[in-house]
Amino acid sequence: MTSLSSRIVRRSAMAVAAVAVSALALSACASGGSTPAESSSGDAAEGFGTLAVQLSWIKNEEFAGDFFAMENGYYTDAGFDEVTLTPGPSTGAAELISGTADVAFSDAVSIGSVVAAEGAPLKIIGSVYQKNPFTILSLADGGNITTPEDLKGKKIGVQDSNTALFKALLAANGIDESELEIVPVQYDPAPLTNGEVDGFMAYLTNEAITVAASGFDVANLPFADNGLPFVAETITTTDDMIANDREKLKAYLVAEIKGWTDAVNDPEEGARLAYEVYGADLDLNPENSTAGSIAQSEELVVSPDTEEFGLFWITPELQEATLASLAGAGITLTADDLFDLSLLEEVYAENPDLIAYAG
């Protein structure tokens, strides 16, 4: 088994300050040598050519649905000659704005920040995760943080990029920053396992699993269940793509729904595709990948809403809950600023059989 430090190189997920927005713009400029993604507005009979997808993280089980879509020919069936999956870490905003990606997986806070601060022409058209996987991870025989009140008097390790989001968690639960100590950390949870901090900002499907797999009894304080129910692994694209390549995006969504239907019904195979095929060069731990795939399939991807409306659907209520979460992080937007569910609505109207994803 590889060490925790060698396997945890987490994403820089939360670009919520203007400085981070500027960094995205600079990275877009710096990628000037890249060839813009092909944009096809031809009809379906002629096919849709290629589609460039920017992933938010490495090619692990987090993208099991995409691997199924690739493996089972759903992209080809949808009319694509090629769909490229470019690994992160990335919020996807820079790639979308620069034109090097047509679609990106991200999260509502990262996309909302550039929309609010820069007026970026981006929209979330669906969300793989109905609940975000952020958590305050602790050791059961240490901090044992399972309620917001447990944060008080503790040392909490928070990455710089996640500080605003953590402060939003505090605000949502009426906790003043003076009631605890925020300790700057990186993405390796060693400060938690070494006893340097009582809690550590993490992912339920990543560090929470790897720390437990290393022999520690862990406790979690999930953000989604404690005042910050924003969506994550959002499917994001540009206003231009929506206006000019609508059928292409709809074809992509059909293939994605089919792929994630397979992933939900067979998370073990989704994990295998990650550690044996698409992420074979990453030295992924099969047991941890399988645990992560099962956890996301059972706890994050599906919900009573997806059972009624289909995968990726973001109800008006969940949109408003997400916007309230963003407001707590200083990001003020309306639903129309951030979301466009019209493509997914058309996809399900035209393919009602896709709603019943449960096997």
C-alpha positions as CSV (number, residue, x, y, z in Angstrom):
1,M,0.0,0.0,0.0
2,T,1.3,3.4,-0.9
3,S,1.7,6.0,1.9
4,L,-1.0,8.6,2.6
5,S,1.2,11.4,1.5
6,S,1.9,9.9,-1.9
7,R,-1.7,9.3,-2.6
8,I,-3.3,12.5,-1.4
9,V,-2.5,15.4,-3.8
10,R,-6.0,16.9,-3.5
11,R,-7.6,19.4,-5.9
12,S,-7.4,23.1,-5.4
13,A,-11.2,23.1,-5.2
14,M,-12.4,26.4,-3.9
15,A,-11.4,29.6,-5.8
16,V,-13.6,32.1,-4.0
17,A,-11.4,35.2,-3.8
18,A,-10.6,37.7,-6.5
19,V,-7.0,36.6,-6.4
20,A,-8.0,33.1,-7.3
21,V,-10.1,34.4,-10.1
22,S,-7.2,36.3,-11.5
23,A,-5.1,33.2,-11.3
24,L,-7.6,31.4,-13.4
25,A,-7.5,34.1,-16.0
26,L,-3.7,33.9,-16.0
27,S,-3.6,30.2,-16.4
28,A,-6.0,30.5,-19.4
29,C,-3.6,33.0,-21.0
30,A,-0.6,30.8,-20.2
31,S,-2.2,27.9,-22.2
32,G,-2.0,29.8,-25.4
33,G,-0.1,27.0,-27.1
34,S,-3.1,24.7,-26.7
35,T,-5.5,24.1,-29.6
36,P,-9.0,25.2,-28.9
37,A,-11.5,22.4,-28.6
38,E,-13.4,21.7,-31.8
39,S,-16.9,23.2,-31.8
40,S,-19.3,21.4,-34.1
41,S,-22.7,22.8,-34.8
42,G,-23.6,20.2,-37.5
43,D,-26.7,18.1,-37.3
44,A,-26.8,14.8,-35.5
45,A,-26.8,12.9,-38.9
46,E,-23.3,14.2,-39.6
47,G,-22.1,13.4,-36.1
48,F,-20.8,15.7,-33.4
49,G,-17.1,15.4,-34.0
50,T,-15.0,15.7,-30.9
51,L,-15.8,16.9,-27.3
52,A,-13.1,18.0,-24.8
53,V,-14.0,17.3,-21.2
54,Q,-11.9,18.7,-18.3
55,L,-12.0,16.6,-15.2
56,S,-11.7,18.1,-11.8
57,W,-9.3,15.5,-10.5
58,I,-7.2,12.6,-11.5
59,K,-8.7,9.6,-13.4
60,N,-9.9,7.7,-10.3
61,E,-13.3,6.3,-9.4
62,E,-14.7,9.7,-9.1
63,F,-15.3,9.5,-12.9
64,A,-16.6,6.0,-13.0
65,G,-19.6,7.1,-15.1
66,D,-17.4,8.6,-17.8
67,F,-15.3,5.4,-17.9
68,F,-18.4,3.3,-18.4
69,A,-19.5,5.7,-21.2
70,M,-16.2,5.3,-22.9
71,E,-16.0,1.5,-22.3
72,N,-19.5,0.7,-23.4
73,G,-19.5,3.0,-26.5
74,Y,-22.1,5.4,-25.3
75,Y,-20.2,8.4,-26.6
76,T,-19.9,6.7,-30.0
77,D,-23.6,5.8,-29.9
78,A,-24.4,9.5,-29.2
79,G,-22.6,10.6,-32.4
80,F,-19.1,11.5,-31.2
81,D,-15.9,10.6,-33.0
82,E,-13.9,11.2,-29.8
83,V,-14.5,12.4,-26.3
84,T,-11.3,13.4,-24.5
85,L,-11.1,13.3,-20.7
86,T,-8.3,15.5,-19.5
87,P,-7.3,14.9,-15.8
88,G,-7.1,17.6,-13.2
89,P,-6.8,18.9,-10.6
90,S,-8.7,21.9,-12.0
91,T,-11.8,23.9,-11.4
92,G,-12.4,23.8,-15.1
93,A,-13.2,27.5,-15.4
94,A,-10.0,28.6,-17.1
95,E,-10.2,25.8,-19.7
96,L,-13.9,26.6,-20.5
97,I,-13.2,30.4,-20.8
98,S,-10.1,29.8,-22.9
99,G,-11.9,27.4,-25.2
100,T,-9.6,24.4,-24.5
101,A,-12.6,22.5,-23.0
102,D,-16.2,22.2,-24.0
103,V,-17.4,20.8,-20.7
104,A,-15.9,20.7,-17.3
105,F,-16.6,18.9,-14.0
106,S,-16.3,21.3,-11.1
107,D,-18.4,22.5,-8.1
108,A,-20.9,25.3,-7.5
109,V,-18.5,27.3,-5.3
110,S,-15.6,27.4,-7.9
111,I,-17.9,28.2,-10.8
112,G,-20.0,30.6,-8.8
113,S,-17.0,32.5,-7.8
114,V,-15.9,33.4,-11.3
115,V,-19.4,34.0,-12.4
116,A,-20.0,36.5,-9.5
117,A,-16.6,38.1,-9.6
118,E,-15.9,38.3,-13.3
119,G,-19.2,37.8,-15.0
120,A,-17.8,34.6,-16.6
121,P,-20.2,33.2,-19.2
122,L,-20.5,29.8,-17.6
123,K,-23.5,27.7,-16.6
124,I,-24.0,24.5,-14.6
125,I,-26.3,22.2,-16.7
126,G,-26.4,19.3,-14.3
127,S,-24.7,17.8,-11.2
128,V,-23.3,14.3,-10.7
129,Y,-23.2,14.8,-7.0
130,Q,-26.5,15.8,-5.3
131,K,-24.6,16.4,-2.1
132,N,-21.1,17.8,-1.8
133,P,-18.5,15.5,-0.2
134,F,-16.7,18.0,2.0
135,T,-16.3,17.1,5.6
136,I,-14.3,17.9,8.7
137,L,-12.5,14.6,9.3
138,S,-11.3,13.7,12.8
139,L,-10.2,10.7,14.8
140,A,-12.8,9.1,17.0
141,D,-10.3,8.9,19.8
142,G,-9.1,12.4,19.2
143,G,-11.2,15.4,18.2
144,N,-14.3,13.2,17.5
145,I,-16.0,16.0,15.7
146,T,-19.6,14.9,14.7
147,T,-21.6,18.1,15.4
148,P,-20.8,21.8,14.7
149,E,-20.6,22.4,18.4
150,D,-17.7,20.0,18.6
151,L,-15.7,22.4,16.5
152,K,-15.4,24.8,19.4
153,G,-12.1,24.9,21.2
154,K,-10.5,22.7,18.5
155,K,-7.6,23.1,16.1
156,I,-9.0,22.6,12.5
157,G,-6.6,22.1,9.6
158,V,-7.9,24.0,6.6
159,Q,-6.3,24.5,3.1
160,D,-5.9,28.1,2.0
161,S,-8.2,27.5,-1.0
162,N,-10.9,26.2,1.3
163,T,-10.7,28.8,4.1
164,A,-13.7,30.8,2.8
165,L,-15.8,27.7,2.5
166,F,-14.9,26.6,6.1
167,K,-15.8,30.1,7.4
168,A,-19.1,29.7,5.6
169,L,-19.7,26.4,7.6
170,L,-19.0,28.3,10.8
171,A,-21.4,31.1,9.8
172,A,-24.1,28.6,8.8
173,N,-23.9,27.2,12.3
174,G,-23.5,30.4,14.3
175,I,-20.0,29.7,15.4
176,D,-17.5,32.6,15.7
177,E,-13.9,32.1,14.3
178,S,-12.6,33.1,17.8
179,E,-14.1,30.0,19.2
180,L,-11.6,27.7,17.5
181,E,-8.2,27.8,15.8
182,I,-7.8,27.5,12.1
183,V,-4.5,25.9,11.2
184,P,-3.1,26.2,7.6
185,V,-2.5,22.8,6.1
186,Q,-1.9,21.2,2.7
187,Y,-3.9,18.2,1.3
188,D,-2.0,15.4,3.0
189,P,-4.0,14.5,6.2
190,A,-0.7,13.7,8.1
191,P,-1.3,16.7,10.5
192,L,-4.5,14.9,11.6
193,T,-3.0,11.4,12.0
194,N,0.1,13.0,13.7
195,G,-2.1,14.8,16.3
196,E,-1.1,18.3,15.1
197,V,-4.8,19.2,14.5
198,D,-8.1,17.9,15.9
199,G,-10.0,18.1,12.6
200,F,-9.1,18.3,8.9
201,M,-11.0,19.6,5.9
202,A,-11.4,16.6,3.6
203,Y,-13.6,14.6,1.2
204,L,-15.9,11.9,2.4
205,T,-14.9,9.8,-0.6
206,N,-11.2,10.5,-0.4
207,E,-9.3,11.2,2.8
208,A,-12.0,9.9,5.1
209,I,-11.6,6.5,3.4
210,T,-7.8,6.5,3.1
211,V,-7.3,7.5,6.8
212,A,-9.8,4.8,7.9
213,A,-8.1,2.3,5.7
214,S,-4.8,3.1,7.4
215,G,-6.2,1.7,10.7
216,F,-7.7,4.8,12.3
217,D,-11.2,5.0,13.7
218,V,-12.6,8.2,12.1
219,A,-15.5,10.6,12.7
220,N,-17.0,13.0,10.1
221,L,-18.9,16.3,10.1
222,P,-20.3,16.5,6.5
223,F,-20.9,20.0,5.2
224,A,-24.0,18.9,3.2
225,D,-25.7,17.8,6.4
226,N,-24.7,20.8,8.4
227,G,-25.8,23.9,6.7
228,L,-24.0,23.8,3.3
229,P,-25.8,21.6,0.9
230,F,-24.3,22.8,-2.4
231,V,-23.9,20.6,-5.4
232,A,-20.5,19.3,-6.6
233,E,-19.1,17.4,-9.6
234,T,-21.2,19.9,-11.5
235,I,-21.3,19.5,-15.3
236,T,-20.4,23.0,-16.5
237,T,-20.2,24.6,-20.0
238,T,-20.3,28.0,-21.6
239,D,-23.2,30.2,-22.7
240,D,-21.8,30.0,-26.2
241,M,-21.9,26.1,-26.2
242,I,-25.5,26.2,-24.9
243,A,-26.5,28.7,-27.7
244,N,-24.6,27.2,-30.6
245,D,-24.0,23.5,-29.8
246,R,-27.2,22.6,-27.9
247,E,-27.8,19.2,-29.6
248,K,-24.1,18.3,-29.1
249,L,-24.4,19.0,-25.3
250,K,-27.7,17.0,-25.2
251,A,-26.1,14.1,-26.9
252,Y,-23.2,14.2,-24.4
253,L,-25.7,14.3,-21.5
254,V,-27.5,11.2,-22.8
255,A,-24.2,9.3,-22.9
256,E,-23.2,10.5,-19.4
257,I,-26.6,9.5,-18.0
258,K,-26.1,6.0,-19.4
259,G,-22.6,5.8,-18.1
260,W,-23.5,6.9,-14.6
261,T,-26.5,4.5,-14.6
262,D,-24.0,1.7,-15.0
263,A,-21.7,3.2,-12.3
264,V,-24.6,3.4,-9.8
265,N,-25.6,-0.1,-10.5
266,D,-22.1,-1.6,-10.5
267,P,-19.8,0.6,-8.4
268,E,-17.2,-2.2,-8.0
269,E,-16.8,-2.4,-11.8
270,G,-16.5,1.4,-11.9
271,A,-13.7,1.2,-9.4
272,R,-12.0,-1.5,-11.4
273,L,-12.1,0.6,-14.6
274,A,-10.4,3.3,-12.6
275,Y,-7.5,1.3,-11.0
276,E,-7.0,-1.2,-13.9
277,V,-7.8,0.8,-17.0
278,Y,-8.2,4.5,-17.1
279,G,-6.1,5.3,-14.0
280,A,-3.8,2.3,-14.3
281,D,-0.7,4.5,-14.1
282,L,-1.8,6.2,-10.8
283,D,-1.1,3.3,-8.4
284,L,-4.6,3.5,-7.1
285,N,-5.4,1.3,-4.1
286,P,-8.1,-1.2,-5.3
287,E,-9.8,-1.5,-1.9
288,N,-9.9,2.3,-1.3
289,S,-11.1,2.9,-4.9
290,T,-13.9,0.4,-4.5
291,A,-15.0,1.9,-1.1
292,G,-15.0,5.4,-2.7
293,S,-17.0,4.2,-5.7
294,I,-19.6,2.5,-3.5
295,A,-19.8,5.6,-1.2
296,Q,-20.4,8.0,-4.0
297,S,-22.9,5.8,-5.7
298,E,-25.0,5.3,-2.6
299,E,-24.6,8.6,-0.8
300,L,-23.8,11.4,-3.3
301,V,-25.0,10.6,-6.8
302,V,-28.5,9.4,-6.0
303,S,-31.3,10.9,-3.9
304,P,-35.1,11.0,-3.7
305,D,-34.9,13.8,-6.3
306,T,-32.9,11.7,-8.8
307,E,-35.3,8.8,-8.3
308,E,-38.1,11.1,-9.4
309,F,-36.5,13.3,-12.0
310,G,-33.4,11.4,-13.1
311,L,-29.6,11.6,-12.6
312,F,-27.9,15.0,-12.6
313,W,-31.1,16.8,-11.9
314,I,-30.9,19.9,-9.6
315,T,-34.3,20.8,-8.3
316,P,-35.3,24.4,-7.7
317,E,-35.1,23.7,-4.0
318,L,-31.5,22.3,-4.3
319,Q,-30.6,25.3,-6.5
320,E,-31.8,27.7,-3.8
321,A,-30.0,25.7,-1.1
322,T,-26.8,25.8,-3.1
323,L,-27.2,29.6,-3.6
324,A,-27.7,30.1,0.1
325,S,-24.5,28.1,0.7
326,L,-22.6,30.3,-1.8
327,A,-23.9,33.4,-0.1
328,G,-22.4,32.2,3.1
329,A,-19.0,32.2,1.3
330,G,-19.6,35.7,0.0
331,I,-20.8,34.7,-3.4
332,T,-24.2,36.3,-4.3
333,L,-26.0,35.0,-7.4
334,T,-29.4,34.1,-8.7
335,A,-30.4,30.7,-10.0
336,D,-30.5,32.1,-13.6
337,D,-26.9,33.4,-13.1
338,L,-25.6,29.9,-12.3
339,F,-27.9,27.2,-13.6
340,D,-29.5,26.2,-16.9
341,L,-31.4,22.9,-16.5
342,S,-33.2,23.3,-19.8
343,L,-30.9,20.9,-21.7
344,L,-31.4,18.2,-19.2
345,E,-35.1,18.8,-19.2
346,E,-35.2,18.3,-22.9
347,V,-33.1,15.2,-22.7
348,Y,-35.5,13.6,-20.3
349,A,-38.5,14.7,-22.2
350,E,-37.0,13.1,-25.3
351,N,-35.7,10.0,-23.5
352,P,-38.0,9.3,-20.6
353,D,-36.6,5.8,-20.2
354,L,-33.4,7.3,-18.9
355,I,-35.0,8.5,-15.7
356,A,-35.4,4.9,-14.4
357,Y,-31.6,4.4,-13.7
358,A,-32.0,1.9,-10.8
359,G,-31.2,-1.6,-11.8
